[in-house]
Amino acid sequence: MSGFGIPDISGELEADLTSGMLKVEQLLNSHIEGDYPLVEETSHHLVAAGGKRLRPLLTLITSHLGDPTRHGVIPAAVVCELTHLATLYHDDVMDEAPLRRGVKSANARWGNTVAILTGDYLFAKASDLLADLGPEAVRLQARTFERLVIGQIMETQGPQKGEDAIEHYLQVVRDKTGSLIATSARFGAMLSGANSHIVETVTTFGEQMGIAFQLADDVIDVASDSELSGKTPGTDLREGVPTLVTLNVLKSKARGDSDLRKLLKAPISSERVVKQVLRALRKHPALDESRAQLFEVAQKARQALGPLPMCDATGALFSLCDTVVERSH
């Protein structure tokens, strides 16, 4: 297993990715420095907390399908992480989340106004980098941001009358998570000069990969006793946020599930009840059903890679699919 959590990665590619991610980290930190101490402190808050850095890593991997040394690959990787971080600041305000990545959330520490404005600041810093990457990159970012916003609005609004709740949820996940991961993959191929067929292929892969990544988090939030997802298990239950697991329970018609379904329809404030519900969910068929649905999406991601040339980068993308599924077990 590599330092990136990708099994069977070639030594040469791992060395290149290690070097590239150091450059990403350096630019990420230097680019958000500013003249206002509070803004600098708040914007570095989640950067310093770490995270998986999946999005910039994906940009670097797909850049190896072209020329990874081309100008723009590292800045684009940073754009993807800045965009992701900005959405986390906003999400935490909307979810009233007390923790993020194991540290106190920005809204809990500085208040909602500062947290929202910090997210806006990071979006601005991403745009500043994009200005040097050309109009195609700017347009791609704008359309991705549009999907991120629409996904959040859809989640807030909830399924409409007659709409299947799970289909609605999966569309939210496509927009809120899949879109940016797809863009991260697309940026790497596009800016490295890979041919258009490869660019479209990795974009399709990235969207399916992003959906699988979120569904794995849904399973982990219920199944794990540790903080593998960067959140305390049961976080979604406390916030009343629907997930694939809880939606699978809610569609159940079994009479024995009536009490559980009732509890899952609203945020759960009692820690005793959260633990009780987690125990029930871990024994429920909905958990295995969710794992099967996750596996199906991960298989779609693998299948999307079919047209790519066999090389170290393609092998790493296949391994990423396997890693996402394994996280949920």
VEXDREN-2710 file (C-alpha; in Angstrom, 1 decimal):
% VEXDREN-2710
k/r/px/py/pz
1/MET/0.0/0.0/0.0
2/SER/1.4/3.4/-1.0
3/GLY/1.5/6.5/1.1
4/PHE/-1.6/7.6/-0.8
5/GLY/-3.6/4.6/0.2
6/ILE/-3.5/3.2/-3.4
7/PRO/-2.4/-0.5/-3.5
8/ASP/0.0/-1.8/-6.2
9/ILE/1.0/1.7/-7.4
10/SER/4.3/1.7/-9.4
11/GLY/7.3/3.1/-7.6
12/GLU/8.0/5.6/-10.3
13/LEU/4.4/7.0/-10.3
14/GLU/4.4/7.1/-6.5
15/ALA/7.6/9.2/-6.5
16/ASP/6.1/11.6/-9.1
17/LEU/2.9/11.9/-7.2
18/THR/4.8/12.5/-3.9
19/SER/6.8/15.3/-5.5
20/GLY/3.6/16.8/-7.2
21/MET/1.6/16.7/-3.9
22/LEU/4.4/18.6/-2.1
23/LYS/4.1/21.3/-4.8
24/VAL/0.3/21.3/-4.4
25/GLU/0.6/21.7/-0.6
26/GLN/3.1/24.5/-0.9
27/LEU/1.0/26.4/-3.4
28/LEU/-2.2/25.7/-1.4
29/ASN/-0.7/27.3/1.7
30/SER/1.1/30.2/0.0
31/HIS/-1.8/31.1/-2.2
32/ILE/-4.2/31.8/0.7
33/GLU/-1.8/34.0/2.6
34/GLY/-3.0/37.6/2.8
35/ASP/-2.8/40.9/4.6
36/TYR/-5.6/40.2/7.1
37/PRO/-4.6/38.1/10.0
38/LEU/-8.1/36.8/10.8
39/VAL/-8.8/35.8/7.2
40/GLU/-5.4/34.1/7.0
41/GLU/-6.1/32.2/10.3
42/THR/-9.6/31.1/9.3
43/SER/-8.7/30.1/5.8
44/HIS/-5.7/28.0/7.0
45/HIS/-7.9/26.3/9.6
46/LEU/-9.2/23.4/7.5
47/VAL/-6.1/23.4/5.2
48/ALA/-4.0/22.6/8.3
49/ALA/-6.5/20.0/9.5
50/GLY/-5.4/17.9/6.5
51/GLY/-7.9/15.6/4.8
52/LYS/-7.6/13.0/2.1
53/ARG/-6.6/15.5/-0.7
54/LEU/-8.4/13.1/-3.1
55/ARG/-9.2/15.8/-5.6
56/PRO/-5.7/17.2/-6.3
57/LEU/-4.3/13.6/-6.2
58/LEU/-6.8/12.6/-8.9
59/THR/-5.7/15.7/-11.0
60/LEU/-2.1/14.6/-10.7
61/ILE/-2.8/11.0/-11.6
62/THR/-4.8/11.8/-14.7
63/SER/-2.1/14.3/-15.8
64/HIS/0.1/11.2/-16.3
65/LEU/-2.2/10.3/-19.3
66/GLY/-0.6/13.3/-21.0
67/ASP/2.5/15.4/-20.0
68/PRO/2.4/15.9/-16.2
69/THR/5.0/18.6/-16.3
70/ARG/2.9/21.0/-18.3
71/HIS/2.1/24.4/-16.8
72/GLY/-1.3/24.5/-15.1
73/VAL/-1.5/21.0/-13.7
74/ILE/-0.4/22.0/-10.1
75/PRO/-2.5/25.2/-10.0
76/ALA/-5.5/23.2/-11.3
77/ALA/-5.0/20.6/-8.5
78/VAL/-5.0/23.5/-6.0
79/VAL/-8.1/25.0/-7.5
80/CYS/-9.9/21.7/-6.9
81/GLU/-8.9/21.5/-3.3
82/LEU/-9.7/25.2/-2.6
83/THR/-13.1/24.7/-4.1
84/HIS/-13.7/21.6/-2.0
85/LEU/-12.5/23.4/1.2
86/ALA/-14.8/26.4/0.5
87/THR/-17.8/24.2/0.2
88/LEU/-16.9/22.6/3.6
89/TYR/-17.0/26.0/5.3
90/HIS/-20.5/26.6/3.8
91/ASP/-21.7/23.1/4.5
92/ASP/-20.8/23.3/8.1
93/VAL/-22.8/26.5/8.5
94/MET/-25.9/24.9/6.9
95/ASP/-25.5/21.7/8.9
96/GLU/-24.5/23.5/12.1
97/ALA/-21.7/21.0/12.4
98/PRO/-19.5/21.4/15.5
99/LEU/-16.5/19.4/14.1
100/ARG/-14.8/19.1/10.8
101/ARG/-11.7/16.8/10.2
102/GLY/-11.4/16.2/13.9
103/VAL/-11.1/19.9/14.8
104/LYS/-13.6/22.5/15.8
105/SER/-15.5/23.8/12.7
106/ALA/-15.0/27.4/11.6
107/ASN/-18.6/28.3/12.4
108/ALA/-18.3/26.8/15.9
109/ARG/-15.1/28.7/16.5
110/TRP/-15.7/32.1/14.8
111/GLY/-19.4/32.1/14.0
112/ASN/-21.5/31.6/10.9
113/THR/-20.7/35.0/9.2
114/VAL/-16.9/34.5/9.4
115/ALA/-17.2/30.9/8.2
116/ILE/-19.4/31.9/5.2
117/LEU/-17.0/34.7/4.2
118/THR/-14.0/32.4/4.6
119/GLY/-15.6/30.0/2.1
120/ASP/-16.2/33.0/-0.2
121/TYR/-12.6/34.1/0.2
122/LEU/-11.4/30.6/-0.9
123/PHE/-13.6/30.6/-3.9
124/ALA/-12.1/34.0/-4.8
125/LYS/-8.6/32.6/-4.4
126/ALA/-9.5/29.6/-6.7
127/SER/-10.7/32.1/-9.3
128/ASP/-7.4/34.0/-9.1
129/LEU/-5.5/30.8/-10.0
130/LEU/-8.0/29.9/-12.8
131/ALA/-7.5/33.3/-14.5
132/ASP/-4.0/32.0/-15.7
133/LEU/-5.3/28.7/-17.0
134/GLY/-7.5/30.0/-19.8
135/PRO/-11.2/30.4/-20.6
136/GLU/-11.8/26.6/-20.9
137/ALA/-10.7/26.1/-17.4
138/VAL/-12.7/29.0/-16.1
139/ARG/-15.8/27.8/-17.8
140/LEU/-15.3/24.3/-16.4
141/GLN/-15.0/25.6/-12.9
142/ALA/-18.1/27.8/-13.3
143/ARG/-20.2/24.9/-14.5
144/THR/-18.9/22.7/-11.7
145/PHE/-19.7/25.4/-9.1
146/GLU/-23.2/25.7/-10.6
147/ARG/-23.7/22.0/-10.1
148/LEU/-22.4/22.2/-6.5
149/VAL/-24.9/24.9/-5.7
150/ILE/-27.8/23.1/-7.4
151/GLY/-26.9/19.9/-5.5
152/GLN/-27.0/21.8/-2.2
153/ILE/-30.3/23.5/-3.1
154/MET/-31.8/20.1/-4.1
155/GLU/-30.7/18.6/-0.8
156/THR/-32.2/21.5/1.2
157/GLN/-35.4/21.3/-0.8
158/GLY/-35.8/17.5/-0.5
159/PRO/-37.6/15.2/-3.0
160/GLN/-40.7/16.6/-4.6
161/LYS/-44.1/14.9/-4.5
162/GLY/-44.0/11.6/-6.3
163/GLU/-40.2/11.6/-6.7
164/ASP/-38.3/8.6/-5.5
165/ALA/-36.2/9.6/-2.4
166/ILE/-33.2/7.4/-3.3
167/GLU/-33.1/8.7/-6.9
168/HIS/-33.3/12.2/-5.6
169/TYR/-30.5/11.5/-3.2
170/LEU/-28.2/10.0/-5.8
171/GLN/-28.8/13.1/-8.0
172/VAL/-27.8/15.3/-5.1
173/VAL/-24.6/13.2/-4.6
174/ARG/-23.8/13.4/-8.4
175/ASP/-24.0/17.2/-8.2
176/LYS/-22.5/17.8/-4.7
177/THR/-19.7/15.3/-4.8
178/GLY/-19.4/13.7/-8.2
179/SER/-19.2/17.0/-10.1
180/LEU/-16.0/18.2/-8.4
181/ILE/-14.3/14.9/-8.5
182/ALA/-15.1/14.6/-12.2
183/THR/-13.7/18.0/-12.7
184/SER/-10.5/17.1/-10.8
185/ALA/-9.9/14.2/-13.1
186/ARG/-10.8/16.3/-16.2
187/PHE/-8.4/19.1/-15.3
188/GLY/-5.4/16.7/-15.0
189/ALA/-6.0/15.1/-18.4
190/MET/-7.1/18.4/-20.1
191/LEU/-4.1/20.5/-18.9
192/SER/-1.6/17.8/-19.6
193/GLY/-2.6/17.8/-23.2
194/ALA/-4.2/14.3/-23.3
195/ASN/-6.5/13.7/-26.3
196/SER/-10.1/14.6/-26.0
197/HIS/-11.2/11.0/-25.8
198/ILE/-9.1/10.4/-22.7
199/VAL/-10.4/13.7/-21.2
200/GLU/-14.0/12.6/-21.6
201/THR/-13.2/9.1/-20.3
202/VAL/-11.6/10.3/-17.1
203/THR/-14.5/12.8/-16.6
204/THR/-17.1/9.9/-16.7
205/PHE/-14.9/7.9/-14.4
206/GLY/-14.5/10.8/-11.9
207/GLU/-18.2/11.3/-11.6
208/GLN/-18.9/7.6/-10.8
209/MET/-15.9/7.6/-8.5
210/GLY/-17.2/10.6/-6.6
211/ILE/-20.6/9.0/-6.1
212/ALA/-19.0/5.8/-4.8
213/PHE/-16.8/7.9/-2.5
214/GLN/-19.9/9.5/-0.9
215/LEU/-21.8/6.3/-0.6
216/ALA/-18.8/4.7/1.1
217/ASP/-18.9/7.6/3.6
218/ASP/-22.6/6.9/4.2
219/VAL/-21.8/3.3/5.0
220/ILE/-18.8/4.2/7.2
221/ASP/-20.9/6.7/9.2
222/VAL/-23.1/3.8/10.3
223/ALA/-20.7/0.8/10.3
224/SER/-17.5/2.2/11.7
225/ASP/-16.6/2.7/15.4
226/SER/-13.7/4.8/14.5
227/GLU/-13.5/8.2/12.6
228/LEU/-12.4/6.8/9.2
229/SER/-14.6/9.3/7.4
230/GLY/-13.2/12.3/9.4
231/LYS/-16.6/12.5/11.2
232/THR/-17.8/10.9/14.4
233/PRO/-20.0/7.9/13.5
234/GLY/-23.6/8.8/13.6
235/THR/-23.0/12.4/12.6
236/ASP/-25.6/12.2/9.8
237/LEU/-28.1/10.8/12.3
238/ARG/-27.5/13.7/14.7
239/GLU/-28.0/16.2/11.9
240/GLY/-31.0/14.5/10.4
241/VAL/-29.1/14.3/7.0
242/PRO/-30.5/11.5/4.8
243/THR/-27.9/8.9/3.6
244/LEU/-28.2/5.9/1.4
245/VAL/-28.4/3.6/4.5
246/THR/-31.2/5.5/6.2
247/LEU/-33.1/6.0/2.9
248/ASN/-33.0/2.2/2.3
249/VAL/-34.5/1.7/5.8
250/LEU/-37.2/4.4/5.2
251/LYS/-38.3/2.6/2.0
252/SER/-38.7/-0.7/4.0
253/LYS/-42.3/-1.9/4.5
254/ALA/-41.4/-4.3/7.4
255/ARG/-43.6/-3.7/10.4
256/GLY/-40.7/-4.3/12.7
257/ASP/-39.0/-1.2/11.3
258/SER/-41.8/1.3/12.1
259/ASP/-40.1/2.7/15.3
260/LEU/-36.7/2.9/13.5
261/ARG/-38.3/4.7/10.5
262/LYS/-39.9/7.2/12.8
263/LEU/-36.6/8.0/14.5
264/LEU/-34.8/8.4/11.1
265/LYS/-37.2/11.1/9.9
266/ALA/-35.7/13.9/12.1
267/PRO/-32.4/14.9/13.7
268/ILE/-31.6/12.8/16.8
269/SER/-30.3/14.9/19.7
270/SER/-30.0/12.2/22.4
271/GLU/-26.6/10.4/22.4
272/ARG/-28.3/7.4/23.9
273/VAL/-30.8/7.2/21.0
274/VAL/-28.0/7.8/18.4
275/LYS/-26.2/4.7/19.8
276/GLN/-29.4/2.7/19.9
277/VAL/-30.1/3.6/16.3
278/LEU/-26.6/2.8/15.2
279/ARG/-26.8/-0.6/16.8
280/ALA/-30.1/-1.2/14.9
281/LEU/-28.7/0.0/11.6
282/ARG/-25.6/-2.2/11.9
283/LYS/-27.9/-5.3/12.1
284/HIS/-30.3/-4.1/9.4
285/PRO/-30.4/-5.5/5.8
286/ALA/-30.2/-1.9/4.6
287/LEU/-26.5/-1.8/5.4
288/ASP/-25.7/-4.7/3.2
289/GLU/-28.0/-3.3/0.5
290/SER/-26.2/0.0/0.6
291/ARG/-22.8/-1.8/0.3
292/ALA/-24.1/-3.6/-2.8
293/GLN/-25.3/-0.3/-4.3
294/LEU/-21.9/1.2/-3.6
295/PHE/-20.2/-1.8/-5.2
296/GLU/-22.4/-1.4/-8.3
297/VAL/-21.4/2.3/-8.7
298/ALA/-17.7/1.4/-8.2
299/GLN/-18.0/-1.2/-10.9
300/LYS/-19.4/1.5/-13.2
301/ALA/-16.3/3.6/-12.4
302/ARG/-14.0/0.7/-13.3
303/GLN/-15.9/0.0/-16.5
304/ALA/-15.6/3.7/-17.5
305/LEU/-11.8/3.2/-17.5
306/GLY/-12.0/0.6/-20.3
307/PRO/-11.0/2.8/-23.2
308/LEU/-7.8/4.1/-21.4
309/PRO/-4.4/2.9/-22.5
310/MET/-2.9/0.5/-20.0
311/CYS/-0.2/2.4/-18.0
312/ASP/0.7/3.1/-14.4
313/ALA/-1.8/6.0/-14.2
314/THR/-4.7/3.8/-15.4
315/GLY/-3.7/1.1/-13.0
316/ALA/-3.7/3.6/-10.1
317/LEU/-7.3/4.7/-11.1
318/PHE/-8.4/1.1/-11.0
319/SER/-6.8/0.7/-7.6
320/LEU/-8.6/3.8/-6.4
321/CYS/-12.0/2.1/-7.2
322/ASP/-11.0/-0.9/-5.1
323/THR/-9.8/1.3/-2.2
324/VAL/-13.2/3.2/-2.1
325/VAL/-15.1/-0.1/-1.7
326/GLU/-12.7/-1.5/0.9
327/ARG/-13.1/1.6/3.0
328/SER/-16.7/0.6/3.7
329/HIS/-15.9/-2.9/5.0
END
